[in-house]
Amino acid sequence: MQFVALTSIGIEQLLEQELSALGAEVQKQRVGAVEFSADSLTAQRICLTTRLATRVMLQLQQGSGVEDKTALYNFARFQPWQEYFGPGQSFAVEFNGTNRQLKNSQFGGLVIKDAICDYFHDLYERRPNVSKEHPDVRVVAKLNRDKLTLYIDYSGPRLSQRGYRSAQGKAPLKENLAAALIMRSGWLDDTTQPLFDPTCGSGTLLIEAALMAKNIAPGLQREQFAFERLPSHRAVKFKELKQSLRDEINDSAKPWLIGHDINPNVIAKAKDNAARAEVAEYIDFDTGDLANMKAPCKRPGVVIANLPYGERLGSMAEILALYRQLGHQLKQGFCHWRSALLVSDAELLKLFKLVKHKQYKFKNGPIDTVLALYDITEEQTQGHKGDKTPLHFEQSVAFANRLKKNRQGLKKWLKQEQITAYRIYDADIPEYNVAVDVYPDSAVIYEYAAPKNIDESVAQKRLQDVLMLTCETLSLAPANVALKVRQRQKGDSQYQAQANQGRTQVISEYGALFEVNLYDYLDTGIFLDHRLARKYIRDIAKDQRVLNLFAYTGTASVQAALGGAKSVTTVDMSKTYLQWAQRNFALNKLKSPRYRFEHGNCLEWVKRTRGEYDVIFLDPPTFSNSKRMKESFDVQRDHVSLLVDTAKLLAKNGTLVFSNNKRGFKMDEDALALQGLVVENITEQTQSADFARNKHIHNAWVIRRG
């Protein structure tokens, strides 16, 4: 019988070795799969004992010339389906792949379903039922151009889910990958040595290690396999097989396993998982901080860890500091140990300042990862002589000095203006193409795309320097430095939460207080470059009716209210931001029925509204194709129509303040003049001292009726 065992990318070689050891005849290894032949009892043993496969499928037939619907139907129609299930059973079809004629996988699945139903109707005058969720038999079809392969799901899906893990941490490690890491770590060469996981999370690595050391087949806890529903299944033989595997469990093995995690709640989950796997007595779980990691025992062993990957939007500075500290701790306290460390980026390995023994690439779900093995020898602990990599690039000294210089230059101005959030750096040095905004005890670094001629590893190293030097120069904790990537946003992505830390703080600006969140969204809750535009609104708002369109978190609305506005109407498409705006009003003790917050698409809102306003602040996005809008918006293309629609709401002697952030924006003053609107450019007046280095940060105009 021909089979294919599926697995995660990077595990194929180990899976091939495992299958051979279990008695299968391996025929071919390909990406994420190994093809083999075996008799039914051997295949069942594989399903019960494999630690590396995620699924085992029985190959029925392979053929070519399947180019269209008719060929697909005929190929499926004339297979001996009665050998695998009967008309009284349910089935489902899983179809993968397309070609020029068969462009939709769902359609391909329906064609095969019809062929199977017709087969049984012709043979028995009965049609089997289709059950997508819980079928008795699952047919799998894989189409590659005109070649089609049909399978029966033999194991059932998700062999990697052993059944012991009902609770897991934030970055779950698949069980089959955990088993592969244990195998690659070298710990199985001597399972009496301690195995220490300082970031154990839900305990997956250590539980898998315990199952291996005890020779407990992971499939013994599984309720049912798909092959048990096939006509050829022999229940007595299978029962004997399971008993023989129970007899092979090594009762004398006493593995030495230690797991730490900083979160006591996660440790509690790990203990529960180990208890369900019936290996709790072999694992010592306790709370412990990776940042202060120490050897848990005197005897050298193996340190294995799925290290924190960090979020692109937020905690990268903390990750860099942690990795550097970890390398130092391994050298200081783990002499003669071996370490097996899984990271998401090979560049991060350089931070350990250790010489690798071996390196393997894996996939953890969609994430590319690298497992690096280190032998912590005495030579390593003393600092390897061949490692001449400097801590920072030489040019990074100039970056640090520029931060110091800019901070000193802004010090007096910040105090006079009562400002606690400002831009300290904006690509001042070409090699360090980032912007740095400073908040109380925190900072946000916006990474701009590196030029195409800059090597990616060089750009990554410079970014690491920026993160660490920002922390050192500004005396900030790495956990309080957020990294974000500036790029054009698609749809509603700028409104969506990117993380979920819930860390907010309050900043002040000309006496106003604003809530900011540096970690959970692309933007922080305030556009610092519009500071003087907000002040302008405040200065002219007394006794005026103020409208704030595309209001974001209502910062300009707050300034208008503090300036004595008669009424303030705040309009935005995001309910999240409107709620944020209301919190900003509450922070400043602003409460009045004349302060209104309206949820709506501003482009449509201005067309249907019949009110009149003395001051309007209009700050649209550069581009938007949000699903909540009927059409896309481009500020260059659409600014005239937007301004004309908005000006209809402007009182006779009213003021419309218009701004945007499009570089190279050109105002069509002639078209506006034909509509009776007079335009005055106030861009320079709205650029504060901290943005003086970037003359193109935004554009601003005052527009009045002629």
N, C-alpha and C positions, 0 to 999 in steps of 0.2 A: 504494500500500500504506500502511496506517495503522499507526503505531508509537507507543509511549510510551517515553521515556527517564527512568529513575529516577535520583535524586541525593539528596544530603543537604539537609536544610532550610537555607535561606539561600543556596543556590547556584543556585536556579531561574533567576533573571534572567540570570546569566552563562551558564548552559547554553543558554538560549533564543538568546542572541547567538551562541554557538558553533555551534549547529545551523544557524542561518540562514547563517552564514559557510561552512558545509560543504555548502550546497545544499539543505537540507531546507526544507519549507514548514511553518513553525510554525503550529499551530492553536489551542493552548490551554496556558496555564501554570497548574499547580495545586501544592499543597503537596507538595514532594518529587518533582515530576515535570513533564515537558513533553511534550505530545502533538504529533506532527508527521506529515506524509506525505512519502514519498520512494520512488524506485524502488529495486530491490534493490541495485544497484551503489553508489548514494549511501548507503544504509543500511549497507552493508558498510564503506564509507569512514568513516562515523561510528563504527562499532565499533572500527576500527583507530586512529582519530586522537583520539577524544574524551578529554579530560583531566578532564572533570567528571561524566560519567554513570557510574553504578555498574552499570547494566543497561539493555539495550534489548530491548523485547518487541514482537512483531508481533501486532497486534490481529486476531482472527479474526471475532468476532461480538459484538454487544451487543444485549441484549434485556430486556424487562420482563415482569412477571407471573410471575417465578420465585419462588413463595411457598412451595412445599413440595417433597417428594422427587420426586413424579411430574413436576412442571413442570421441575425441575432435570434429571431423567433425559431427558425428551423434548427439552429444549433442547440438551443435549449429544449426544444420540443422532443427531440429524439434521444434524450438521455434516459437511462434506466432508473427513473426516480423511485420506483417501487422498492428498490433495494435499500433505500435510505429512510423512507417514511411512507405512510399509507394515507388514504383519503380521509380517514377519521382523525388525522393529526393536523395541527396548524403549522404554518410556515411563514417565513418572511424572507425577503430578498434584499440583500445589501449590494449595491452596484457602485463600482468605482471606475472612473476613466471616461473619456470621450474621444470622438474622432470627428471627421468632417461631416458625416451624416448623422451620427448619434451624438448630438451636442449637449444633451441634458442627461445627467446620471439618473435622475428620478424617472425620466421617461424610459431609460434602459431597464431599470428595475421593473417597471410596469409590463414591459414586453416579455421579460422572463417569467414574471408572475402569471401572465396570460398563457404562456406556453406550458407551464407546469400544470395549471388548472385544466387546460385542454387535454393534456396527456392523461390525467387521472379520469377525466370525464369519458374519454374514448375507451379507457381500460375498464373502469368500474361504474361508469355513468354517475359518478359522484365527484364533487369538487372539494378539495380541502379548504379549510378556512385560512384566511390571512390574519396574522396577529403581529403587529409591529413591535409591541412591547415585550410580550412573553411567548414567543413561538416555541413549538416543540422542536422544530428544526429551522436553522438559519442557513439559507443558501447565499454564498458570497460569490460575486462575479467581478473580475478585474479585466478591464479592457485597455489594451495598449495598441493604438492605431487599429489594425484589423485583426489583432490576436486577442482571443478571449480565453480566459481560464476560469473554470467553475470549481468552487470548493463547497464543502459542507463544514460549517463551524464545528470542530471536533471537541474542543475543550470548553467552549463558552468564552465570552469575552472577559477581559481584565483578570488574567491569571496573577497579575502583579498585586492585586488586592487580596491579601491573605485572609482578611476578616477580623484581624485583631485591632485594627486602627479605626476606632470610631471617633477619635478626636486627634487633631493635628494642629501644628503651629502655622505661622503665616507663610512659610516657604516650604511646603511639603515635598519630601524626597520620595519618589516612587520606590516601592519596595524592591523591584528588580534592579533598579540603578543602585540602591543601597547595597544589595548583594554583590553587584559588580565591583563597587568601591572596596568592599571588604576583601574580595578576591585579589584585587590589584594592590591593596595595601601591604600584602605580605604577612598579615597577622595569622592567616590559616596555616603557615609553616610551623607555628608553635602557638597553639591556642591556650597554653598555660600562662603566657605572658600577658600583662595587663593591656587592655584596650580602653583608651580614654577618649571620650567625645566631649569637648568643652562647650559645644553648641548643640546639644542633643535634641532640642525641640521635643517632638512627640516620641522620641526614642527609637525611630525606625532603624538607624544604623546598628545600634546595640542589640535590638531585638532580632534582627536578621543574623547578626554575628552569633547570638546565643543559639538560634535555630540550626545554624551551620555546625557549631561546635558539638551540639547534641545530636546531630544527624536526624533532626526532625523534619520530615517531608512537609513543606508548606501547604500542600494540597489536602492533607489529612483533615483539616478543619473546614474544608469547603463542603457546602451542603449537597451540591450536585454538579456533575459535568454534563456537557451537551451530548457526549457519546452514550450516556446512559439511556437516552431516549431513542437510540437507533435500533432497528430490528436485529442487528447482528450482536448486540450487547449480551454478554453472559454474566449475569449478576453474581453467580457463585464464584466464578473465576476472579471477578473484580473484588469481591469480599476477601478472598484469599490473598490477593495482591496487597490490599490495604493492611491486612494483619501482618504480612511479612515485612512491610515497611515499619509498622509499629515495633516489631521484634528487632529491627535494625537500629532503633534509637539507642544512643550511647548514654546509658544511665550513669556511668562512672565519670563522665566529663563534668568538670566544674569550672567553666570559663570565668575569667576575672574581668568584669566589665564595669566601667565607671562612666556616668553621664552627668554633666552639669548644664544648667541653663539659668540665665539671669531672671527668668520669669517663674515664680513659684506656681502659678496656675498651669503653666505648660508642663512643669515637672510633675504635677498631679496627674495631668493627662497621660504623660509618658508612663507613669506607674500603673495607671489603669490599663493602658495598651499592653504592657508587659504581662500583667496579670491575665489578660484575655489570651495572650499567646502562651501562657503557662510557663514563662521563663523569668518571672519576677524575682525569684530567689537568687538569680545569678547576676543581677544588675543593681548596682548601687547608684541611685539617682539622688542628686542634691542640687541646691541652688549654687550658682557660681558665676562670676562675671568674667567674660573672655578678656576684658581689658586688664584684669589682674590675675591672669591664669598662672597657676603654679602646678608643679608635678604632684599628682594625687598620691603617689607612693614612691618608695625609694628604688624599687626594682624597675629598670628601664623596660619600656614596652613600645606600643604604637599609639600615637596621637592621630585620630581621624576626625575630620570636621567638614561639614558642609557650611562653609563660612558665609556670613551675611553678604548678599550681593549688593545691597544698597539700591536706592531708587534714583532714577535719572533726575527726578524732580525732587530734590530734598537733601538726602543724607550722605552724599558722596564724600564730603569732607570728613565726616565722622568715620566712614569706612576706611579712607586712606590713613587716618590717624590710628585706627584700630589695627590695620595690617602692619604698619610700621612698628607699633608696640608689640604685636604678636611675634614678629620676627625677633625682636629683642628678647622677649620672654623665652622663646624656644632656645636661643643661644645661652641664656643665663641659667635656665632651670631644667633643661631636658637633654643634657649630654648623654649620648649613647642610645637615645630613643630614635625611632623612625617616625616621621610624620607624613600623613597622607591628607592633603588639603585640597578641597574642591572650591574653585572660584569661578566667577562668571567671565573674567577677562584676564587673559594671560599677562597683560601688562601689569596687573596688580601684583603678580608674583615677584616682580622686581623689588617691591617694597619690603619683602622679607629679608633681603640682603643675605640670602642663603643660596648654595649651589645645588641645583636639582639633581636627583639621582635618575628619575624617569618622569615622563609626562604622558598623559592620556587624554584624549578628547571624548566628551560625552554630550548627550542631550538630556537635560532634565525638563521634560515636557517641551515647550517651545524655546527654552533658554539654552544657548551654547555654554558649555562649561568645560573646565580643564581641571584634571586631577594631577597634582604635582607631588612627587615623592621625594622626601629629603632624609638623608641619614645625618643625624646631628652628631657629628664626630667632634673630637676635641679641637681639630683644626677649624671646624665651622664655628664653634663657640668662641674662638679667639679672633674671629673675623678672617674670612678667606682672603689670602694675599692676592688672588687673581681678580677679586672684585674691586674694580677701580671706578665704579659708577658713582659720580658725585651725587650728593643729596639733592642738589638743585642744578639747573642749567646756570651757566655763568651770567647770562642775560637776566636771570630772575632776580638778581640783586638790584638791577635797575627797576624792576617792577615793584619790589618792596620799598625801595627808596622813593618811588613816585607816590605810593600810597601815603608814606609819611609826609612828603612834601605837600600833597593835596590836602591832607587832613589839617596840617598846620595852617595852610593858606585859607581854609574855610572856617577855622575855629571862631574868629571874632564875628564873622557874618552870621554863623549859626546861633550864637548867643544873642545877638541883636534881634534876629528875626524870630526867635523862639521856635526853632526848627530842630526836631530830633530824628528825622529821617531824610537822607540826602544821598546824592551820587558822588562817590569819591574818585571814581576812575571810569573812563569810557574809551577803551582801546587807545590810550595815550601812546603806548608802545606797540607798533604793528605786530610784533611776534606774539604779543599777549592780547589776543583779540577778544576781550571780554569787557563787560560792564560790571561794576561793583557798587551796590547800593548798601548804605549803612543804616541800620536801625538800632534802637537801644539794645545793647548786648548781643546783637545779631547782625548778619549780613546776607545779602542775596547776590549770587554771581550769575550773570546771564552770559552764556557761552554763545558767541557768534560762530557761524560756520567758518572753518579754516579754509584758506585758499587751496585750490586743487593741487598746486605744486608742492604743498607741504606734506611730508610723509605722515601717515596717520599715527604711527607710534610716537613721532616727535610731538605732534599736536596733543596727544594724550598725556605725554610726559609734562608738557608745558602747562596743561590744565591741572595736573596734579600739583605742580609747583604753585600755581595760582591759588588753589584751594588751601594748601598748607601754609603758604606765606601770608595769605589774608588772615588766617587764624593767628599766626605768630605775630604779625606786624600790628594788628588791631587788638591783640590780646583777647581773642574770642574763643570760646569752647567749640571744637569741631562740630558738635551736635547742633550748634546754633548758626551754622553756615549752610545755606540752601543753594543748590546748583540747579539752574534751569536753562533750557535751550530755546533761544529765540528763533522761531520760524513761522511761516504763514500757517494759520490755524484753519482746519477744515470743519465746516458745519458748525455744530454747537460745542466743539472741543474746548474752546477757550472758556466756556461756562462750566465744564465738567470738572469735578473733583479729581485730581491726579493722585492724591495720597489721602490718608485719613488720620492724620495726627491730631487734628483739632487744637493745635497750639496757636493761640491768638495773643496779641499784645496791643497796647494802646500807644499811639504816638501823638505828638502835638505839632500844630502848625498855625502860627499867628494866633495862638490862644485857643484854637479849635482842637478837639480831641477826635481821633479816628481809630477804629479797630482795624488791624491788619493781620493777615494770615500768610506767613512766608512760605509755608510748606505744602498746603493742600491744593493750590491752584497755580496755573501758570502765572497769573498776575497776583499781586499781594493784597489788593483791595484799595490801592491808591496809586494814581499816576503822578509820580513825583515831579515830572517835567511840567505839569499843568498847575503847579503851585501858584504862580503869579496870575494865571488866568482866573483861578478861584478867588484870589485876593481882589482882582479887578471886579469880579461879580459882587463880592462883598462890599466893596467901596461904593458901588452905584445902586445897591439893592434897597436902600432905606425907603420905606413906604411904597415900594414897587411890587407889582405882581410878577413873580419869577417862574419861568418854566425851564426845567432841566431835562433835555432829551438825550437818549442813550446815556442815562445817568450813572450807570455802573453802580457803585456803592453809595451814591448820593453825597459825595464829598463837597461838590460845588453847591448843592442844595443846602447843606449845613452852613457853609460860609454865607450864603444868601440870607438864611434865617438869622444868623448871628449879626448880620449887617442891618437887621431891622426890616426885612421884607414884609410887606402886608400879607402876602400869601406865597407859598412855594408848592409847585406841582412837580413831582419827580416821576419820570416815565422810563421804564426799561423792559426789555423782553424777558429778562431772567427773574423768576420769583426769588431765587437764592440771593441775588444782588439787591432786590428790593427789600427783603428782610434784613439784609446787612445794612442798607441805608437807614432803615428804621432803628436799628441798634445804634447807628452813629448819631441819630437825632437824640435818642435816649441818653447817650453818653454825655451830650452837651446840654442835657436838661431842657430840651426843646419839645414842647407839647402844645399843639393847637389844632383845632378843626380846620384851620386854614393851611395846614401842612398835609398835602394829599400825595398818596403813592399809587400810581396806576401801572398795572401790568399790561403790556401790549407791544406790538411791533410798531416802532416809532414812525416808520415810513407810511404805514396805514393810519396811524393815530393822528398825525398832523392833517391828513386829508379829511378825516371825518369830524374833527373837533371844531367847534364854533366859538371857542373862548377868545379872549384878548389878553395879551401879556405885555408888560412894559420892558421886561428883560428876559431874553431867551439865551440859554447856553446850549449850543449844538456841537457835540463832539462825536461824530459817527465813526465807525470802524473804517479802516482802509478798504477792506473787502469782507463780504459776508455772503455765505450761501447756506445759512442755517435752514434746517428742515421746517422751522416755524415761520419762514418767509416764503411767499409764493414765488418770488424771483430773487436772483442774486443781486447784490449791491456792490458797486465799485465807486469809490468816492470821486475819482477823476471823471469817470463817465457820467455819473448821476448827480454831481453836486449842484448843478444849476436847478434841476427840477426839484431837488430836496430843499434848496434855499428858497425857491419861489413858493413852494407849498408852506414852508415854515413861516415865511415873511407875512403870509396872509393872517397869521395869528398875532402879528406885531402891532402894538398900539401906534398911533400917529407919530409920536415922538420917541418911540421905543428903540431899544438897542438889541441887536442880535450879535452875539459873540460866537463865531464859528472857528473851530480848530480841527486839525487832523494830523496824523503822523506819517503821511505818505511822502517819502523822499521824492523831490522833483515835481511836487504837485504844482499845477498851473491853474490859477483862478481865472475863470472866463468872465472878466469884468464887463466886457462889451455886452454879452448876453444878459447879464444882470442889470446893466444900465437900461436896456430895452424894457425891462420890467419895472423900471423906476427905483432901482436899488443902488445906493452909493456904498462903495467898498473902501475900507481903510485898513492897510496892513499893519498889524501891531505885533508881529512875530518877535521883533527884538525886545519890545517892552515886556514880553511874557517869558523871556528866558532868564532864569535866575543864575546866580553865580556858580552853582555846582554843575550847570549844564552849559556853561560858556564855551567849553571845549568842543561841543557838538552843535554847530549852527543849524543843523538840519533835523534836530530832534523832533520838532513839530512846526506846524504853520498855524498862524492865528490872524483873524480879521474881525473888525467891527463893521457891521452892515446896518445901514439905516435907510429909511425911505427918503427919496430925493425931494 
